Amino acid sequence: MSRPRQDLRVELPHRPGALADLGEALGRAGVSLEGGGVVAHGERAVAHYLVDDGATALDAVASAGLGPAVVRDVVVTRLDQDTPGQLGTLARLLGDAGVNVEVQYSDHDGNLVVVADDDTACREVVEAWERGLPGGHGWSRAVRQVILVRGSPGPPEGRSKWRRHRSDWRIDR
């Protein structure tokens, strides 16, 4: 059985060669990057990459003296690329269910990768979305039922009722 993919988040200094340091460390450890990217802001850069082996990735980052780093679970789905507005519709459903999307990117197969503050609730909404219409795309009765069952009147008031504390594997530097 294969391990579920996870998001590796690594803070890097915003300097030439920092991304190379990360890529080389992960490569030496045999960690393949399956999607993601890096963005710089001020003096720091934040990398988010989809990995198959989060524990090995964290060890590689720590061994290279990089970080801080954290590995988190992701929710993966497919949007209908020929239908404009798919991301907005799904993001609205997640928001209406009180789910805050913290990171979103695509994997190498064109799937939507989401890191959310509540991956259980995110997964419930996405699964309902996938069941909802032929091909699994669009607003559906099933999604509305998930939102109602979770008891969320919509953000921000309803979120605190069912938001769970997540368990993250972390390296802090």
GIWOUR-V962408 format. One record per helix or strand of 3 or more residues. SS is the DSSP state (H for helix, E for strand). FROM is the first residue (numbers start at 1). TO is the last residue. Records with the same first field share a line. If there is no record, write none. Layout:
# GIWOUR-V962408
SS=FROM-TO ; FROM-TO
This chain:
# GIWOUR-V962408
E=6-13 ; 33-41 ; 44-51 ; 69-73 ; 75-77 ; 101-107 ; 112-116 ; 169-171
H=18-28 ; 54-63 ; 86-96 ; 119-132 ; 134-136 ; 141-150 ; 159-162
